Amino acid sequence: MLVVDDEPPIRELVRSYLAREGMEVSTATDGPSALEAVRAFRPDLVVLDLMLPGLDGIEVCRQLRTFSDAYVIMLTARDEEVDRIVGLSIGADDYVVKPFSPRELVARVRAVLRRARTPGSSEPVPGLEVDVTGRLVTVDGSEIRLTNIEFALLVALVGRPGVVHSRADLIDRVWGPDFVGDDHVLDVHVANLRRKLGDDRASPRFVETVRGIGFRLVTG
């Protein structure tokens, strides 16, 4: 676990609460040192402040996504929709606005760390191959790099191809029952998954939107 914040009181508060939950926690105080820490320690999850010296949280997350699939929860003092959308669109898994309850943050961390796991390998639709054990996804033979959340969404859909998954079901399976927030987070990650799969929402090859209900994996 890595906590990145340039404010010592917040950094120590978050570190101490996560440590009390039995998590091993490292800290960083700015953007460049955060990237160095991710490379050095390979954390499962990064709690990342948006406003950082050196490189801001958006740029840190963007660069981090080129070499790590660690979960990212972004912190910000600004409750602006544009910040949230930008953060999620470049690979953040969740978003918490300051001031926040440390217990709420711990619940978010635990929810994000719970992701769908299904053993084995399958080719649920022509051209799409999902090796869950090896965490490998290919489309028409080309490997596709997904974030943890995107991979968890795909695994959830692959587990029951052709079946319509409600939004609540997908949120529960990917983020866990302790998820706190609005379901717009799901839309952002589905959009990112579609983009990486080369899918077209208007004429889906893989992921279809079922209006008013949720999503399903197209089987033909």
MARBA-3410 file (N, C-alpha, C, O; in Angstrom, 1 decimal):
220
0.9,-1.2,0.0,0.0,0.0,0.0,0.9,1.2,0.0,1.9,1.3,0.7 ~ 0.6,2.2,-0.8,1.3,3.5,-0.9,0.4,4.7,-0.7,-0.7,4.7,-1.4 ~ 0.7,5.6,0.3,-0.1,6.8,0.5,0.7,8.0,0.0,1.8,8.2,0.5 ~ 0.1,8.8,-0.9,0.9,9.9,-1.4,0.1,11.2,-1.1,-1.0,11.4,-1.7 ~ 0.6,12.1,-0.3,0.0,13.3,0.0,1.1,14.3,0.6,2.0,13.8,1.3
1.1,15.5,0.2,2.1,16.5,0.6,1.8,17.1,1.9,2.6,17.9,2.5 ~ 0.6,16.8,2.5,0.2,17.4,3.8,0.5,16.3,4.9,-0.2,15.3,5.0 ~ 1.5,16.5,5.7,1.9,15.5,6.7,0.7,15.0,7.6,0.7,13.8,7.9 ~ -0.2,15.9,8.1,-1.2,15.4,9.0,-2.1,14.4,8.3,-2.5,13.4,8.8 ~ -2.5,14.7,7.0,-3.4,13.8,6.3,-2.6,12.5,5.9,-3.2,11.4,6.0
-1.4,12.7,5.5,-0.6,11.5,5.1,-0.5,10.5,6.3,-0.6,9.3,6.1 ~ -0.2,11.1,7.5,0.0,10.2,8.7,-1.3,9.6,9.1,-1.4,8.5,9.6 ~ -2.4,10.4,9.0,-3.7,9.9,9.4,-4.1,8.7,8.6,-4.6,7.7,9.1 ~ -4.0,8.8,7.3,-4.3,7.8,6.4,-3.4,6.6,6.6,-3.9,5.4,6.7 ~ -2.1,6.8,6.7,-1.2,5.7,7.0,-1.5,4.9,8.3,-1.5,3.7,8.3
-1.9,5.7,9.3,-2.1,5.0,10.6,-3.4,4.2,10.6,-3.4,3.1,11.1 ~ -4.4,4.7,9.9,-5.7,4.0,9.8,-5.5,2.7,9.0,-6.0,1.6,9.4 ~ -4.8,2.8,7.9,-4.6,1.6,7.1,-3.7,0.6,7.8,-3.9,-0.6,7.7 ~ -2.7,1.1,8.5,-1.8,0.2,9.3,-2.6,-0.5,10.4,-2.3,-1.7,10.6 ~ -3.5,0.1,11.0,-4.3,-0.5,12.0,-5.1,-1.7,11.5,-5.5,-2.6,12.2
-5.4,-1.6,10.2,-6.2,-2.7,9.5,-5.3,-3.8,9.1,-5.7,-4.7,8.4 ~ -4.0,-3.8,9.5,-3.0,-4.8,9.2,-2.4,-4.7,7.8,-1.8,-5.6,7.3 ~ -2.5,-3.5,7.2,-1.9,-3.3,5.9,-0.5,-2.7,6.0,-0.2,-1.9,6.9 ~ 0.4,-3.2,5.2,1.8,-2.6,5.1,1.8,-1.4,4.3,1.4,-1.4,3.1 ~ 2.2,-0.2,4.9,2.0,1.1,4.2,3.3,1.8,4.1,4.0,2.0,5.0
3.6,2.3,2.8,4.7,3.2,2.6,4.1,4.6,2.2,2.9,4.6,1.9 ~ 4.9,5.6,2.3,4.4,7.0,2.0,5.3,7.7,1.0,6.5,7.4,0.9 ~ 4.7,8.7,0.3,5.5,9.6,-0.5,4.9,11.0,-0.4,3.7,11.1,-0.1 ~ 5.7,12.0,-0.7,5.2,13.4,-0.5,5.0,14.2,-1.8,4.5,15.3,-1.7 ~ 5.4,13.7,-2.9,5.3,14.4,-4.2,5.1,13.4,-5.3,5.3,12.2,-5.2
4.9,14.0,-6.5,4.6,13.2,-7.7,5.8,12.3,-8.1,5.6,11.1,-8.2 ~ 7.0,12.9,-8.3,8.1,12.1,-8.7,8.5,11.0,-7.7,8.8,9.8,-8.1 ~ 8.4,11.3,-6.4,8.8,10.2,-5.4,7.7,9.1,-5.4,8.0,8.0,-5.0 ~ 6.4,9.5,-5.7,5.4,8.5,-5.8,5.7,7.5,-6.9,5.5,6.3,-6.7 ~ 6.1,8.0,-8.0,6.4,7.1,-9.1,7.6,6.2,-8.8,7.6,5.0,-9.1
8.5,6.7,-8.2,9.7,5.9,-7.7,9.3,4.8,-6.8,9.7,3.7,-6.8 ~ 8.4,5.2,-5.8,7.9,4.3,-4.8,7.1,3.1,-5.4,7.3,2.0,-5.0 ~ 6.3,3.4,-6.4,5.5,2.4,-7.1,6.4,1.4,-7.8,6.2,0.2,-7.7 ~ 7.5,1.9,-8.4,8.4,1.1,-9.1,9.2,0.2,-8.1,9.5,-1.0,-8.4 ~ 9.6,0.8,-7.0,10.4,0.1,-6.0,9.6,-0.9,-5.2,10.1,-2.0,-5.0
8.4,-0.5,-4.7,7.7,-1.4,-3.8,6.5,-2.2,-4.4,6.0,-3.1,-3.8 ~ 6.1,-1.8,-5.7,5.1,-2.5,-6.3,3.8,-2.7,-5.4,3.4,-3.9,-5.2 ~ 3.2,-1.6,-4.9,2.1,-1.7,-4.0,0.8,-2.3,-4.8,0.7,-2.1,-6.0 ~ 0.0,-2.9,-4.0,-1.3,-3.4,-4.6,-2.3,-2.2,-4.8,-3.1,-2.2,-5.7 ~ -2.1,-1.1,-4.0,-3.0,0.0,-4.1,-2.3,1.3,-3.7,-1.4,1.3,-2.8
-2.7,2.4,-4.4,-2.1,3.7,-4.1,-3.2,4.7,-3.8,-4.1,4.8,-4.6 ~ -3.1,5.3,-2.6,-4.0,6.4,-2.2,-3.3,7.6,-2.7,-2.2,8.0,-2.1 ~ -3.8,8.3,-3.7,-3.1,9.4,-4.4,-3.8,10.7,-4.3,-4.9,10.9,-4.8 ~ -3.1,11.7,-3.7,-3.7,13.1,-3.6,-3.7,13.7,-5.0,-2.7,13.5,-5.8 ~ -4.7,14.5,-5.4,-4.7,15.1,-6.7,-3.7,16.3,-6.8,-3.0,16.4,-7.8
-3.6,17.1,-5.7,-2.8,18.3,-5.8,-1.4,17.9,-5.1,-1.3,17.9,-3.9 ~ -0.4,17.7,-5.9,0.9,17.3,-5.4,2.0,18.2,-6.1,1.8,18.7,-7.2 ~ 3.1,18.5,-5.4,4.2,19.2,-6.0,4.9,18.3,-6.9,4.9,17.1,-6.8 ~ 5.6,18.9,-7.9,6.4,18.1,-8.8,5.6,17.6,-10.0,5.7,18.1,-11.1 ~ 4.7,16.7,-9.8,3.7,16.2,-10.7,2.4,16.1,-10.0,2.3,15.6,-8.9
1.3,16.5,-10.6,0.0,16.4,-9.9,-0.5,15.0,-10.0,0.0,14.1,-10.8 ~ -1.5,14.7,-9.2,-2.0,13.3,-9.2,-2.5,12.7,-10.5,-2.4,11.5,-10.8 ~ -3.1,13.6,-11.3,-3.5,13.1,-12.7,-2.4,12.6,-13.5,-2.4,11.6,-14.1 ~ -1.3,13.4,-13.5,-0.1,13.0,-14.3,0.6,11.8,-13.7,1.1,10.9,-14.4 ~ 0.6,11.7,-12.3,1.2,10.5,-11.7,0.4,9.3,-12.1,1.0,8.3,-12.4
-0.9,9.4,-12.0,-1.8,8.2,-12.4,-1.6,7.9,-13.8,-1.5,6.7,-14.2 ~ -1.5,8.9,-14.7,-1.3,8.6,-16.1,0.0,7.8,-16.4,0.0,6.8,-17.1 ~ 1.1,8.3,-15.7,2.4,7.6,-15.9,2.4,6.3,-15.2,3.0,5.3,-15.8 ~ 1.8,6.2,-14.1,1.8,4.9,-13.3,1.1,3.8,-14.2,1.5,2.7,-14.1 ~ 0.1,4.2,-14.9,-0.7,3.2,-15.7,0.1,2.6,-16.8,-0.3,1.6,-17.4
1.3,3.2,-17.2,2.1,2.7,-18.2,3.0,1.5,-17.8,3.5,0.8,-18.6 ~ 3.1,1.3,-16.4,4.0,0.3,-15.9,3.4,-0.5,-14.7,4.0,-1.5,-14.3 ~ 2.2,-0.1,-14.2,1.7,-0.8,-13.1,0.2,-0.9,-13.2,-0.5,0.0,-13.8 ~ -0.4,-2.0,-12.6,-1.8,-2.2,-12.6,-2.4,-2.1,-11.2,-3.4,-2.6,-10.9 ~ -1.6,-1.4,-10.3,-2.0,-1.2,-8.9,-3.4,-0.4,-8.9,-3.6,0.5,-9.8
-4.2,-0.7,-8.0,-5.4,0.1,-7.8,-5.0,1.5,-7.4,-4.0,1.7,-6.7 ~ -5.8,2.5,-7.8,-5.6,3.9,-7.4,-6.9,4.5,-6.9,-7.9,4.5,-7.6 ~ -6.8,5.0,-5.7,-7.9,5.8,-5.1,-7.4,7.3,-5.0,-6.4,7.5,-4.3 ~ -8.0,8.2,-5.7,-7.6,9.6,-5.7,-8.2,10.4,-4.6,-9.4,10.2,-4.3 ~ -7.5,11.3,-4.0,-8.0,12.2,-3.0,-8.0,13.6,-3.5,-7.0,14.0,-4.2
-9.0,14.4,-3.3,-9.0,15.8,-3.7,-9.8,16.6,-2.8,-10.7,16.2,-2.1 ~ -9.4,17.9,-2.7,-10.2,18.9,-1.9,-11.3,19.5,-2.8,-12.0,20.3,-2.3 ~ -11.3,19.2,-4.0,-12.3,19.8,-4.9,-13.3,18.8,-5.4,-13.0,17.8,-6.0 ~ -14.6,19.1,-5.1,-15.6,18.2,-5.4,-16.2,18.6,-6.8,-17.4,19.0,-6.9 ~ -15.3,18.6,-7.8,-15.7,19.0,-9.2,-15.8,17.8,-10.1,-14.9,16.9,-10.1
-16.9,17.7,-10.8,-17.2,16.6,-11.7,-16.0,16.4,-12.7,-15.6,15.2,-13.0 ~ -15.5,17.5,-13.2,-14.4,17.3,-14.2,-13.2,16.6,-13.6,-12.6,15.8,-14.3 ~ -12.8,16.9,-12.4,-11.7,16.3,-11.8,-11.9,14.8,-11.6,-11.0,14.0,-11.9 ~ -13.1,14.5,-11.2,-13.4,13.0,-11.0,-13.4,12.3,-12.3,-12.8,11.2,-12.4 ~ -14.0,12.8,-13.4,-14.0,12.2,-14.6,-12.6,12.0,-15.2,-12.3,11.0,-15.7
-11.8,13.1,-15.1,-10.5,13.0,-15.7,-9.7,11.9,-14.9,-9.0,11.1,-15.5 ~ -9.8,11.9,-13.6,-9.1,10.9,-12.8,-9.5,9.5,-13.2,-8.6,8.7,-13.3 ~ -10.8,9.3,-13.3,-11.2,7.9,-13.6,-10.9,7.5,-15.0,-10.6,6.4,-15.3 ~ -10.9,8.5,-15.9,-10.7,8.2,-17.3,-9.3,7.8,-17.6,-9.0,7.1,-18.6 ~ -8.3,8.2,-16.8,-6.9,7.8,-17.0,-6.5,6.7,-16.1,-5.3,6.4,-16.0
-7.4,6.0,-15.4,-7.1,4.8,-14.7,-7.3,4.7,-13.3,-7.0,3.7,-12.7 ~ -7.8,5.8,-12.6,-8.1,5.7,-11.2,-9.3,4.8,-11.0,-10.2,4.7,-11.8 ~ -9.3,4.1,-9.8,-10.4,3.1,-9.6,-11.5,3.7,-8.7,-12.6,3.2,-8.7 ~ -11.2,4.7,-7.9,-12.2,5.4,-7.1,-11.7,6.8,-6.7,-10.6,7.1,-7.1 ~ -12.6,7.5,-6.1,-12.3,9.0,-5.9,-12.9,9.4,-4.6,-14.1,9.1,-4.4
-12.2,10.0,-3.7,-12.7,10.4,-2.4,-12.4,11.9,-2.2,-11.3,12.4,-2.5 ~ -13.4,12.7,-1.8,-13.3,14.1,-1.7,-12.9,14.5,-0.2,-13.6,14.0,0.7 ~ -11.9,15.4,0.0,-11.6,15.9,1.3,-12.6,17.0,1.7,-13.1,17.7,0.8 ~ -13.0,17.1,3.0,-12.6,16.2,4.1,-13.3,14.9,4.0,-14.5,14.9,3.6 ~ -12.7,13.9,4.4,-13.3,12.5,4.4,-13.1,11.8,5.7,-12.2,12.2,6.5
-13.9,10.9,6.0,-13.8,10.0,7.1,-12.8,9.0,6.9,-12.9,8.2,5.9 ~ -11.8,8.8,7.8,-10.8,7.8,7.6,-11.4,6.4,7.5,-10.9,5.6,6.8 ~ -12.5,6.2,8.3,-13.1,4.9,8.2,-13.8,4.6,6.9,-13.8,3.5,6.3 ~ -14.3,5.7,6.3,-14.9,5.6,4.9,-13.8,5.2,3.9,-14.0,4.4,3.1 ~ -12.6,5.9,4.1,-11.5,5.6,3.1,-11.1,4.1,3.3,-10.8,3.5,2.3
-11.0,3.7,4.5,-10.6,2.3,4.7,-11.6,1.3,4.1,-11.2,0.3,3.5 ~ -12.9,1.7,4.2,-13.9,0.9,3.6,-13.8,0.9,2.0,-14.0,-0.2,1.4 ~ -13.5,2.0,1.5,-13.2,2.1,0.0,-12.0,1.3,-0.4,-12.1,0.6,-1.4 ~ -11.0,1.3,0.4,-9.8,0.6,0.1,-10.1,-0.9,0.1,-9.7,-1.6,-0.9 ~ -10.8,-1.4,1.1,-11.2,-2.8,1.2,-12.1,-3.2,0.0,-11.9,-4.3,-0.5
-13.0,-2.3,-0.3,-13.9,-2.6,-1.5,-13.2,-2.7,-2.8,-13.4,-3.6,-3.6 ~ -12.2,-1.8,-3.0,-11.5,-1.8,-4.2,-10.6,-3.1,-4.3,-10.4,-3.6,-5.4 ~ -10.0,-3.5,-3.2,-9.2,-4.7,-3.2,-9.9,-6.0,-3.5,-9.3,-7.0,-3.8 ~ -11.3,-5.9,-3.3,-12.1,-7.1,-3.6,-12.4,-7.0,-5.1,-13.2,-6.2,-5.5 ~ -11.9,-7.9,-5.9,-12.3,-8.0,-7.3,-12.6,-9.4,-7.7,-12.2,-10.3,-7.0
-13.4,-9.5,-8.7,-13.8,-10.8,-9.1,-12.6,-11.7,-9.6,-11.8,-11.2,-10.3 ~ -12.6,-12.9,-9.1,-11.6,-13.9,-9.5,-12.3,-15.2,-10.0,-13.0,-15.8,-9.2 ~ -12.0,-15.6,-11.2,-12.5,-16.8,-11.7,-11.4,-17.6,-12.3,-10.7,-17.1,-13.2 ~ -11.1,-18.9,-11.9,-10.0,-19.6,-12.5,-10.3,-20.0,-13.9,-11.4,-20.1,-14.4 ~ -9.2,-20.3,-14.6,-9.3,-20.8,-16.0,-9.1,-19.8,-17.1,-8.8,-18.7,-16.9
-9.3,-20.3,-18.3,-9.1,-19.5,-19.5,-10.3,-19.8,-20.4,-10.8,-20.9,-20.5 ~ -10.8,-18.8,-21.1,-11.9,-19.0,-22.0,-11.9,-18.0,-23.2,-11.3,-17.0,-23.1 ~ -12.6,-18.4,-24.2,-12.8,-17.6,-25.4,-14.3,-17.5,-25.5,-14.9,-18.2,-26.3 ~ -15.0,-16.6,-24.7,-16.4,-16.5,-24.7,-17.1,-16.1,-26.0,-18.2,-16.5,-26.3 ~ -16.4,-15.2,-26.7,-16.9,-14.8,-28.0,-15.7,-14.8,-29.0,-14.6,-14.7,-28.6
-16.0,-15.0,-30.3,-14.9,-15.1,-31.3,-14.0,-13.8,-31.2,-14.5,-12.7,-31.2 ~ -12.7,-14.1,-31.1,-11.7,-13.0,-31.2,-11.3,-12.5,-29.8,-10.3,-11.8,-29.7 ~ -12.1,-12.8,-28.7,-11.8,-12.4,-27.4,-11.4,-13.6,-26.5,-12.1,-14.5,-26.4 ~ -10.1,-13.5,-26.0,-9.7,-14.6,-25.2,-9.3,-14.1,-23.8,-8.5,-13.1,-23.7 ~ -9.8,-14.7,-22.7,-9.5,-14.2,-21.4,-8.9,-15.3,-20.6,-9.5,-16.3,-20.3
-7.6,-15.1,-20.2,-6.9,-16.1,-19.3,-6.9,-15.5,-18.0,-6.1,-14.6,-17.6 ~ -7.8,-15.9,-17.1,-8.0,-15.3,-15.8,-6.8,-15.6,-14.9,-6.3,-14.7,-14.2 ~ -6.4,-16.8,-14.9,-5.2,-17.2,-14.1,-4.0,-16.4,-14.4,-3.3,-16.0,-13.5 ~ -3.7,-16.3,-15.7,-2.5,-15.5,-16.1,-2.8,-14.1,-16.3,-1.9,-13.3,-16.7 ~ -4.0,-13.6,-16.1,-4.4,-12.2,-16.2,-4.0,-11.7,-17.6,-3.4,-10.6,-17.8
-4.4,-12.5,-18.6,-4.0,-12.1,-20.0,-5.3,-12.0,-20.8,-6.1,-12.9,-20.8 ~ -5.4,-10.9,-21.5,-6.6,-10.7,-22.4,-6.1,-10.4,-23.8,-5.2,-9.5,-24.0 ~ -6.6,-11.1,-24.8,-6.2,-10.8,-26.2,-7.5,-10.6,-27.0,-8.5,-11.2,-26.8 ~ -7.3,-9.7,-28.0,-8.4,-9.4,-29.0,-7.8,-9.7,-30.3,-6.9,-9.0,-30.7 ~ -8.3,-10.6,-31.0,-7.8,-11.0,-32.4,-6.3,-11.3,-32.3,-5.6,-11.0,-33.2
-5.9,-11.9,-31.2,-4.5,-12.3,-31.1,-3.6,-11.3,-30.5,-2.4,-11.6,-30.2 ~ -4.0,-10.1,-30.3,-3.2,-9.0,-29.8,-3.5,-8.8,-28.3,-4.7,-8.7,-27.9 ~ -2.4,-8.7,-27.5,-2.6,-8.6,-26.0,-3.1,-7.2,-25.7,-2.7,-6.2,-26.2 ~ -4.1,-7.1,-24.8,-4.7,-5.9,-24.3,-4.4,-5.7,-22.9,-4.6,-6.6,-22.0 ~ -3.8,-4.5,-22.5,-3.5,-4.2,-21.1,-4.7,-3.5,-20.4,-5.1,-2.5,-20.9
-5.2,-4.2,-19.4,-6.3,-3.6,-18.6,-5.9,-3.3,-17.2,-5.0,-3.9,-16.7 ~ -6.6,-2.3,-16.6,-6.4,-2.1,-15.2,-7.1,-3.2,-14.4,-7.8,-4.0,-15.0 ~ -6.8,-3.2,-13.1,-7.5,-4.2,-12.3,-9.0,-4.2,-12.3,-9.7,-5.2,-12.5 ~ -9.6,-3.0,-12.3,-11.0,-2.8,-12.3,-11.6,-3.2,-13.7,-12.6,-3.9,-13.7 ~ -10.9,-2.8,-14.8,-11.4,-3.2,-16.1,-11.3,-4.7,-16.2,-12.3,-5.3,-16.8
-10.3,-5.3,-15.8,-10.1,-6.8,-15.8,-11.2,-7.4,-15.0,-11.8,-8.4,-15.5 ~ -11.5,-6.9,-13.8,-12.5,-7.5,-13.0,-13.9,-7.4,-13.6,-14.7,-8.3,-13.6 ~ -14.2,-6.3,-14.3,-15.5,-6.1,-15.0,-15.6,-7.1,-16.1,-16.6,-7.8,-16.3 ~ -14.5,-7.3,-16.9,-14.5,-8.2,-18.0,-14.7,-9.7,-17.5,-15.5,-10.4,-18.1 ~ -14.0,-10.0,-16.4,-14.2,-11.4,-15.8,-15.6,-11.6,-15.4,-16.2,-12.7,-15.6
-16.2,-10.6,-14.7,-17.6,-10.7,-14.3,-18.5,-11.0,-15.5,-19.4,-11.8,-15.4 ~ -18.3,-10.3,-16.6,-19.2,-10.5,-17.8,-18.9,-11.8,-18.4,-19.8,-12.5,-18.9 ~ -17.6,-12.2,-18.5,-17.2,-13.5,-19.1,-17.8,-14.7,-18.3,-18.1,-15.7,-18.9 ~ -17.9,-14.5,-17.0,-18.4,-15.6,-16.2,-19.8,-16.0,-16.6,-20.1,-17.2,-16.4 ~ -20.6,-15.1,-17.1,-22.0,-15.5,-17.6,-22.2,-14.8,-18.9,-23.0,-13.9,-18.9
-21.6,-15.3,-20.0,-21.8,-14.6,-21.3,-23.3,-14.7,-21.7,-23.9,-15.7,-21.6 ~ -23.7,-13.6,-22.3,-25.1,-13.5,-22.8,-26.1,-13.1,-21.8,-27.2,-12.7,-22.1 ~ -25.7,-13.2,-20.5,-26.6,-12.8,-19.4,-26.5,-11.4,-19.1,-25.4,-10.8,-19.0 ~ -27.6,-10.7,-18.9,-27.6,-9.3,-18.6,-27.2,-9.1,-17.1,-27.9,-9.6,-16.2 ~ -26.2,-8.4,-16.8,-25.7,-8.1,-15.5,-26.3,-6.7,-15.1,-26.0,-5.7,-15.8
-27.0,-6.6,-14.0,-27.5,-5.3,-13.5,-26.3,-4.5,-13.1,-25.2,-5.0,-12.7 ~ -26.5,-3.2,-13.0,-25.5,-2.2,-12.6,-25.1,-2.6,-11.1,-23.9,-2.6,-10.8 ~ -26.1,-2.8,-10.3,-25.9,-3.1,-8.9,-25.1,-4.4,-8.7,-24.2,-4.5,-7.9 ~ -25.3,-5.4,-9.6,-24.6,-6.7,-9.5,-23.1,-6.5,-9.9,-22.3,-7.0,-9.2 ~ -22.9,-5.7,-10.9,-21.5,-5.5,-11.3,-20.7,-4.7,-10.3,-19.6,-5.0,-10.0
-21.4,-3.7,-9.7,-20.7,-2.9,-8.7,-20.4,-3.7,-7.5,-19.3,-3.6,-6.9 ~ -21.4,-4.6,-7.1,-21.1,-5.5,-5.9,-20.0,-6.5,-6.2,-19.2,-6.7,-5.3 ~ -19.9,-7.0,-7.4,-18.9,-8.0,-7.7,-17.5,-7.4,-7.9,-16.5,-8.0,-7.6 ~ -17.5,-6.2,-8.4,-16.2,-5.6,-8.7,-15.7,-4.7,-7.5,-14.5,-4.8,-7.1 ~ -16.6,-3.9,-6.9,-16.1,-3.0,-5.9,-16.5,-3.6,-4.5,-15.9,-3.1,-3.5
-17.4,-4.5,-4.4,-17.8,-5.1,-3.1,-19.0,-4.5,-2.5,-19.4,-3.4,-3.0 ~ -19.6,-5.1,-1.6,-20.8,-4.6,-0.9,-20.6,-3.3,-0.1,-21.6,-2.6,0.2 ~ -19.4,-3.0,0.2,-19.1,-1.8,1.0,-19.0,-0.5,0.1,-18.6,0.5,0.6 ~ -19.2,-0.7,-1.2,-19.0,0.5,-2.1,-19.8,1.7,-1.7,-21.0,1.5,-1.4 ~ -19.2,2.8,-1.7,-19.9,4.1,-1.3,-19.6,5.0,-2.5,-18.5,5.3,-2.8
-20.7,5.5,-3.1,-20.5,6.5,-4.2,-21.6,6.3,-5.2,-22.5,5.5,-5.0 ~ -21.5,7.0,-6.3,-22.6,6.9,-7.4,-22.1,5.9,-8.4,-20.9,5.7,-8.6 ~ -23.0,5.3,-9.2,-22.7,4.3,-10.1,-22.1,4.9,-11.4,-21.9,4.1,-12.4 ~ -21.9,6.2,-11.5,-21.3,6.7,-12.7,-19.8,6.2,-12.8,-19.3,6.1,-13.9 ~ -19.2,5.8,-11.7,-17.9,5.2,-11.7,-17.9,3.9,-12.7,-17.0,3.7,-13.4
-19.0,3.2,-12.6,-19.1,2.0,-13.5,-19.1,2.4,-14.9,-18.5,1.7,-15.8 ~ -19.9,3.4,-15.3,-19.9,3.9,-16.7,-18.6,4.2,-17.2,-18.2,3.9,-18.4 ~ -17.8,4.9,-16.4,-16.5,5.3,-16.8,-15.6,4.1,-17.1,-14.9,4.1,-18.2 ~ -15.6,3.1,-16.2,-14.7,2.0,-16.4,-15.2,1.1,-17.6,-14.4,0.5,-18.3 ~ -16.5,1.0,-17.8,-17.0,0.2,-18.9,-16.6,0.9,-20.2,-16.2,0.3,-21.2
-16.7,2.3,-20.2,-16.2,3.0,-21.4,-14.7,2.8,-21.7,-14.3,2.6,-22.9 ~ -13.9,2.8,-20.6,-12.5,2.5,-20.8,-12.3,1.1,-21.3,-11.4,0.9,-22.2 ~ -13.0,0.1,-20.8,-12.9,-1.3,-21.2,-13.2,-1.4,-22.7,-12.5,-2.0,-23.5 ~ -14.3,-0.8,-23.1,-14.7,-0.8,-24.5,-13.7,-0.3,-25.4,-13.3,-0.8,-26.4 ~ -13.1,0.9,-25.0,-12.1,1.5,-25.8,-10.9,0.6,-26.0,-10.4,0.5,-27.1
-10.5,0.0,-24.9,-9.3,-0.9,-25.1,-9.6,-2.1,-25.9,-8.7,-2.7,-26.5 ~ -10.8,-2.6,-25.8,-11.2,-3.8,-26.6,-11.4,-3.5,-28.1,-11.6,-4.3,-28.9 ~ -11.4,-2.1,-28.4,-11.7,-1.7,-29.7,-13.2,-1.9,-30.1,-13.6,-2.1,-31.2 ~ -14.0,-1.8,-29.0,-15.5,-2.0,-29.2,-16.2,-0.8,-29.6,-15.7,0.3,-29.4 ~ -17.4,-0.9,-30.2,-18.2,0.2,-30.6,-19.5,0.1,-29.9,-20.3,-0.8,-30.0
-19.8,1.1,-29.1,-21.0,1.1,-28.3,-22.3,1.0,-29.2,-23.3,0.4,-28.8 ~ -22.2,1.7,-30.3,-23.4,1.7,-31.2,-23.6,0.4,-31.8,-24.8,0.0,-32.1 ~ -22.6,-0.4,-32.1,-22.7,-1.7,-32.7,-21.7,-2.6,-32.0,-20.7,-3.0,-32.6 ~ -22.0,-3.0,-30.8,-21.1,-3.7,-29.9,-20.7,-5.1,-30.4,-21.5,-5.9,-30.8 ~ -19.4,-5.4,-30.4,-18.9,-6.7,-30.7,-18.8,-7.6,-29.4,-18.9,-8.8,-29.4
-18.5,-6.9,-28.3,-18.2,-7.5,-27.0,-19.2,-7.1,-25.9,-19.8,-8.0,-25.3 ~ -19.2,-5.8,-25.6,-20.0,-5.4,-24.4,-21.2,-4.6,-24.9,-21.0,-3.5,-25.5 ~ -22.3,-5.0,-24.5,-23.6,-4.4,-25.0,-24.3,-3.7,-23.7,-24.3,-4.3,-22.7 ~ -24.7,-2.5,-23.9,-25.5,-1.8,-22.9,-27.0,-2.2,-23.1,-27.6,-2.2,-24.2 ~ -27.6,-2.7,-22.0,-29.0,-3.0,-22.0,-29.7,-1.9,-21.2,-29.6,-1.8,-20.0
-30.3,-1.0,-21.9,-30.9,0.2,-21.4,-31.8,0.0,-20.2,-32.7,-0.8,-20.2 ~ -31.5,0.8,-19.1,-32.3,0.7,-17.9,-31.9,-0.5,-17.0,-32.5,-0.6,-15.9 ~ -31.0,-1.4,-17.4,-30.7,-2.5,-16.6,-29.2,-2.6,-16.3,-28.8,-2.5,-15.2 ~ -28.4,-2.7,-17.4,-26.9,-2.9,-17.1,-26.2,-3.3,-18.4,-26.3,-2.6,-19.4 ~ -25.4,-4.3,-18.3,-24.5,-4.7,-19.5,-24.5,-6.2,-19.6,-24.7,-7.0,-18.7
-24.1,-6.7,-20.8,-23.9,-8.1,-21.0,-22.8,-8.3,-22.1,-22.5,-7.4,-22.9 ~ -22.2,-9.5,-22.0,-21.2,-9.9,-23.0,-21.9,-10.5,-24.2,-22.7,-11.4,-24.1 ~ -21.7,-9.9,-25.4,-22.4,-10.3,-26.6,-21.9,-11.7,-27.0,-20.6,-11.9,-26.9 ~ -22.7,-12.6,-27.3,-22.3,-14.0,-27.7,-22.7,-14.3,-29.1,-22.5,-15.4,-29.6 ~ -23.2,-13.3,-29.8,-23.5,-13.5,-31.2,-24.9,-13.2,-31.6,-25.3,-13.4,-32.7
END
